[in-house]
Amino acid sequence: MASSKLKALVSIIIIILVLSFSIFTPSQAKLTPVVRTQIKQQKQELDSEPFVGFNIGTDVSELLSATELVFFLQSQKITHIRLYDAEPDILKALAKTKIRVTVSVPNNQLLAIGSSNATAASWVDRNVIAYYPQTLITAIAVGDEVLTTIPSSSPLLMPAIESLYSALVAANLQAQIKISTPHAASIILDSFPPSQSFFNESWSSVMLPLLQFLSKTGSPLMMNLYPYYVFMQNKGVVPLDNSLFKPLTPAEEMVDTNTLLHYTNVLDAMIDAAYFSMKKLNVTDVEVLVTETGWPAKGDSKEPYATIDYADTYSSNLIKHVFDRRGTPLHPEVTSSLYIYELFNEDLRSSPVSEANWGLFYGNSTPVYPLHVSGSGTFLANDTTNQTYCIAAEGVDSKTLQAALDWACGPGRANCSEIQAGESCYQPNNVKNHASYAFDSYYQKEGRASGSCDFKGSAMITTTDPSHGSCIFPGSRKVGNKTRTVMSATASSGTADGLRFGSFKINRVNARKKLLNAILAVFFSFLFYTPHVIPH
């Protein structure tokens, strides 16, 4: 009888082992220490890949709720965000997502944190440890452009950073969460050519210990870099195309005469200026992280280059530049990650007009403009049709436009029937509107060939559909709007399918667990049951 009991016991153990391996996921039951190490390395490599993130300001009249915001971030495939504070609702809503977040210490809290280790520790407890690791907080930005906006607080910057770092060390989080502080580009002097750049010596007492700290802790130098302002402050010197990442001929490239490095865009030159400035302080192992960059989509009369077309061009080409992983001329092996300023228009901000118009989306999550980043999949509100149009350029006088319009509708053989009196594109009845329609008709007829949108400098290419009301321009693809709608619907459907699939998996695993529990019950009953022997 003991033998039969032992055989039954062995059989039950085998069944339990088989079911255990079928129930537990690989991460729970089948991962050897070597595999776990490989997965950890892969995660580290993923985290080290260059990314495009977004700043999220909250001066928005119709800002999404925290839950809606996180759903929106996921639907747009956004993986990294930077907050200008440590918003509790947003940090809670981010729990168990894969979205990495940088939290910030506002400038008005520097005094308290820089003056007291206990206050710094309390800040970390309240704004980091309370959410980590469910919420993937990866960095703390201490202040924002402190040296240039509130120089009187600069002596507190390093004490605040070191106190916060000590609090992370006490929680054993110093490897997972980096600490730095964002700087304005103006802390670098003589920024072009990059090789002659250097940090403003007025801040040497702060910058040198800061860079040494960043080197010791493996943290980045955070820089807010805006080619838009470089262009606006140096019109006539810095070409617009260089600021917008547009393709350049070799003659148009900016050359550093000291190094003979060629720069095809302003942002790379600004990043290399930071690297050269660090090198002059004998720091060569700190990477640059661009914490802010962008282009406004609307401005007042003093900002004629703050337009949707230029914003679209800058943001789209910027994202392509990061995805291409080309690095900079000085460091082609290192592609700086960056945060675009910003995700939402902060419409509550005051003048100038551009201050409220840096966002890619309005506060209600509708796009200010769709990006044109082919190859990026469903990243952001992205129009991958690469559709372009030809319209009248800004600032061209009516006489020049009329001459170009006459040529397009005459020798150019553009179809100008829709801009005749009574037709759908006659209104508004002005030469600029009519010229835009004629230019686009010619441009599309010529297959959008190079040089077909020039008209002696009176035309420009745009990615924004100029159609309005019942007036549909020749290059308009209304199917593009339908495609985008379907894409959104597909994304939503995919999410729902994922939820249904996840539910199915849970139900299946629960069923298996119930079966295992039943077998275990039989096993233990069998193991500990002592049969009642009827005496003879």
N, C-alpha and C positions, 0 to 999 in steps of 0.2 A: 504493500500500500504506500509506503514511503517513497518507493521508486516511481510509482504512477503520479504521486503528488509532485515529485521533483520534475518529472517530464512536463507536466501541465504548467508548473511554475516557469520553466524555461521557455515554453511556447508563448506564455503571456508576456514575458519580458521581451521576447523578440518582436511580438506584435506592437508593444508599446514603443520600442525603439524605432520601428519602421514608421509608425504614425507620427512620432515626434519629429523625425526628419522631414516628413511631408507637411507637417503643420507649420513648423517654424520657418521663417524666411531665411535666406542665406545669411543675412546680416546677424541673425540670432543663433543659428545652429551650425552653419557650414563654413564659416570664415575662420581660416587658420590664422595664427599671428602674422604670418607672412602676407596673406591677403589683406588683413586689416592694415598693415603697414603700407601696402601698395595703395589702398583706398585713401589713406591719410595723405600720402604723397600726392595723389591725383587731386585731392581737395585743395592742397596747398598750391599746386600748379594752377588750378582753376582760379583761386583767389589772387594769384600773381599775374594773371592775364590782364592786359589793359582793358579798361571798361569805360563806358559812357554813362555817367549818372546824371542826376538832376537835383538842383536846389529847389526846395519847396518853402516859399514864403507864405505867410498867413494874412497879409493885408489884402484879403480878397473878400468881396461882399457876398459871393455865393459859393464859398469854399465847401467842397464835399465833406460829408461826415467822415470820421476816421475809418469806419468800416468801408464806406463807399470809395474812399481814397485808395485803400489797400487793394480792393477789387479792381479799381481802375489801373493801378500800377501793374498788377498781375496781367490784366488783359492787354496792356501795352508792352509786356515783356521787359519792364524796367527792373533792373537788378540792384541798382545802387541809388540811394538818395542821401541828401544832406539836409538836416534840419537846422534852423537858426537858433534853436533852443533844444529842450528835451521834452517835447510835447507828450504828456502821459497817455492821452487817448490814442495818439498815433502809434506810440511805442507798444501799447497793449495790443492794438489791432494788427501789428506786424508780427506778433508771436506765431511761431510755427510756419512762417513763410521763409523763403530763401532770399528775401530782400535784405541786402546789407545796408546799414544806416550809420551815418556819422551824426553824432549829437554835438551840440555846441554850448559853450559857456558864454552867455551874452556879455557884452562889454561892461554893463552896469553891475555885474556880479564879480568882476575881477578883484575889486578892493577887498571884499570879504574873503574870497578864496585865497588870494595872494597873501593875506595877512594871518591866516589861521589854518594850520594843518587839520584841525578838527572840522572846520567848515568844509574843507576840501574833501575829507573822508565822508562827511555827511552827504555832500553833493554826489559823490560816486555811489554811495549806498542807495540814494533816492532815485538817481537818474540812470544808473548803469546796472548795478547788481540786482536791483529789483526786477529787471526785465531779462537779463542775460542768463542762460544762453537761448531761451525760447525766442527772444528777439535778437537777431544777429547784429549787435552793435560792434562795429569794427574800428571806430576812431572817435576821438574827442577833439573838436576844434575849439581851442581856447581863445575866445575873443574873435574879433574880425577887423583886420587892418588897424590894429591898435597903434602901431608906431606913427602912422600918418593921420589918423582921425582923432585919437585921444593921446597925444604924446606924453601928457602928464602922468598917464597910467603905465607907461613903458617900464618903470622900475619894478612894477608888480607882475609883469608878464612871466618871467622865469620862475619866481617863487610860486606862482599859481600853477604853472606847468609841473614843477617838481613835486609840489604837494599832491596834485592829482595823480601823478605817476606813483608816488609812494602809496597812495590808497589802492591803486591797481595792483601793486606788488603785494600788499597785504592780503588782497583777495586772489592772488595768483592769476591775475588776468593780464599782466603786462605784455605777454607774448601775443595774446589774441587781440588786444585793443591798443592802437597806437595813439600817441598824443602829439599834436603840433598846433600851429597857429597860422591862419591865412594872412598873407601880406598883399598890399597893393603893389602894382608894378613899379610905382614911383620910388620905392626904396632902392631901386637899381638906377644908377646914373650912367650916362653915356652908353645907352643900351644898343646903339648900332654904330659900327659893326659889333656883333656880340663879343668878340675877343677883347675889346677894350672896356667892357662893362665892369662895374664894381659896385658893391653895396655902399650906400650913403654912410660915410664915416661917422656921421652924427649918431648912428645907431650901433657902432662897433661894440659898445659895452653890453648890448643885448644880443646882437647877431652872432657873435663868436661863441658865447656859451650856448646859445640856442642850437647852432649847427653842431656843436660838439655833443649836445644832448641827443639830437636827431641821429647822429652817427652811432652813438652808443646804443640807442634803443631800436635802431632799424626803422625809424619813422621818416615820413617824407617832408620835404620843404613845401608847404602849401602856398600857392601863388594865385592871385586873382588877375588874369591876363585878358585884356580886351583889345584885339586888333581894331575894333570899331573906333575906340578913342584915339588910338595911334593914328589912324587914317584921318579922323576929323581934326586933330591937332596939327597934322602935317600934310594937309592937302597941297598937291603940287609937288610934293617930295615923295610920299609913299603912294604908289599907284593903287587904285581901288581893287584891281584884279589880284594883286598880291595879298590884300587883306581878306579876300573872299575865297582863297584856295583855288582860284581858277587856273587852268592850264596856261603855262607861260612859255614863250620862246626863250632860248638861252640868253638873248639880249635883254629880256625883261627881268631876268632873275637878279636878286640882290646878291652882291658878292662881298664877302668879308676880305678885304685886301690884305689883312695880316695872315689869315689862314688859307685863303683862296677857297673857302667853303661857299657853295652856292645855296641861296635860300629862295625857295619857291613860294613861301608864304610867311606872313608876319608872325604868326603864332610860334612857329618853329624858332624863329630868330629870338623871340622873347624868352622861350624856354632855355635856349642855349645861352642867352645872356645871364640867366640865373645860374647855369652850370659854370660859366666862366667866372662869375662873381664869387661862387663858393670856392672855386679852385684857388682864387687869389687869397683866400683865408685858409688854404691847405686842407680843404674838405673836398673829397672826391668820391665818397661812397654814399651820398644822400641823393635819392631820386626826387625829381620835381613832380608834384601832384597839382594839377590845375583845378583849384576849388571853385573858380567861377570863370566862365567865358560865354559870350553870346552876342547877339545883334538885335537891336530893337526893331519891331515891325511897324512902328508908327512914331512920328515925332512932330514937333511944331515947325514953323517956317525956318528956324535956325538949324534944323536937323533934316535936310532934304534927303539924306541917305538912310534915314530910318524908315524903311518901307518893307512890306511883306515880301517882295521879290528878293531884296538883298538879304533879309533875315532868313528866308528859305534857302537861298544859295549858300550863305555862311554855315548855317546849321547842318544842311545836308552834306556839304563838302567836308565839314569838320568831322562828322560821324564817319564818313568814308575814310578820312585820313587816319582815324584811330583804328578802324577795322582793318585797314591795309597793313598796319603794324610796321611802318617804315621808319619809325623813330625820327630823330632830327639829324641834320648834317653832322653835328659834333658827336652825337650818340645814336647812330642808326640801329644799334642793338637794343635800345631802350625806348619804348613807346609810352609816353606819359598818359596815364588815365586822366579823365577830366569830368567835371560836373558842369553841365550847361546851365547858365542863368537865363531863364528859369523855367520850371514846368508850367506854372500858371501866371497869367497876367495879374499883377497886384494892383487892381483898379482903385484901391483906396489910397494909393501913394499920390503925393502932391506933384506939382510941376518940377521939371519940365514934363511935357506930354510923354516923352519916351520912358520916363520912370515907371509908368504904369503899363508898359507895352513890351516887355522883354519875354513874355511867356510864349510857349508853343501851343498852349491851350488856354481857353477862357476858364473861369472858375467852375463853370458847370460841366467841364470836361470836353466841350466841343473844340475842335482844333482851330487855332487862329490861321494856320496854313498847314497843308499836308506836306511832309518832307518828301524828298526825291532821292532815296538812298537805295538804289538797286542792289539786291543781294542781301539786304538786311532782314528779309522775311517780314514778319508782322511787327517788327520793332517800331513802336510809335504809330502815329497817324501817318502812315507812309504810303505815298503814291508811287508805285513802282512802274507806272506806265511810261515814265520819262517823256511825257508829253510837253512840248514847248510851243510857244506862240510868239508872234512878232507884232509889236505895238509901237506907237509913237514914243520916242524918248522924252524924258522930262527936260524942260527948259529950252526946247527948240522953238524958234519963232514961227509964227503962222505962215509967213511968206515961204520959208524953206519947206515947211510941211506941205503947203499947197502944191509946190513944184514937184515934190516927191509923190504926192497923191495923184497928180496928173499923169506922171510917168507910169505909176503902177497900173492905173486904170486904162492907160493908152498903150504905149509900146510894151509895157510889162504884161499886158493881157490878163490882169487879175480880174476876177469876177466881182464887179462892183455894183451889181444889180440891187443888192439889199440895202445900199446906202442912198438909193434914189428916193425922192419925195414920196411919202405914203408907204414905204416899205418898212420892214421890221427893224432895221438898224439905222434908219434916218435920224431918229432922235437918240441922244441930244444932237441937234443940228449945229455942229461945229467942226472945224477942220481937223482938230486933234482926234476926235472920235471917228470921223470918216477915214482919216489916214490910217488909224490903227486897224480898222477892218480891212482896208485895201492892202496894207502891208502884210497882214496875216494871210490873206487870200493868196498873194503872190508867194509868200514863204512856204505855205503848205503845197501850192501847185508845183513848186520847185523841189518838193520832197525834203524841205527843211535843210537844204544843202548849205554848206559853208559859204558865207558871203551873201546869201539870199535875204538876210535881214540886216541891211546896212543903210541903203538909201542915202549915201553920203553923210552918214553919221546921224541921221534923223530918226533911226529906229533902234529898238533894243529887244532882245529876247527875254521872255518871261516864262515862268512855270505856272503862273496863276491864270486860270481861265478868264479871259476878259469878257466873256459873254455876260449879258445883263438882260433881265426881263425876258421878252420874247426874241431878243436879238441873240442869235447863236452864231459865234464866230466859226470860220471855216475849220479851224483846227480843234474845235471843241469835241470832246468825246464824252457824251453823256453816259455812255456805258461805263466810263470810269467811275462815276458816282455809284452806279449800281454795283460795280465790282467791289467797291469799298464797303458798301452796305452788306453785301453778301459775305465779305471777309469778316466783318464784325459779327454777323449772325453765325458764321461758321465757328468763330472763336468762342462765342457764347455756347453754341451747340456742343463744341468740343469740351468745354468746361462741364456742361451738364452730363455729357457722356462719361467724362472722367469721374464725376461724382457717382453716377450710377454704377460704373465699373468698380469704384472703390467700395460702394455699398455691397455689391455682389461678393467682392473678395472677403469683406468682413463677415457677411452671412455664412460664406463657405467655411471660413476659418472657425467661426463660432460653432458650426455644426461639427467640425472635426474635433474641436475642443470638448464638445458635449460627449462625443463618442469616446474620446480618450478618458474623460472623467468617468464614464460608465465602466470602461475596461479597468480603470484603476480601482474603482469601487469593488468590482468582482475580484481583482487581484488581491486587494488587502483583505477582503472577506475570506478569500481562499487561504491566504497566508496565515491569518490569525484565528481562523475558525478551527476549533477543536471538536471533532465529531463526538456526539454523546454516545457512549458505549453502553448498550443494554446488557446488564449483567446476566450471565447465564444462570 
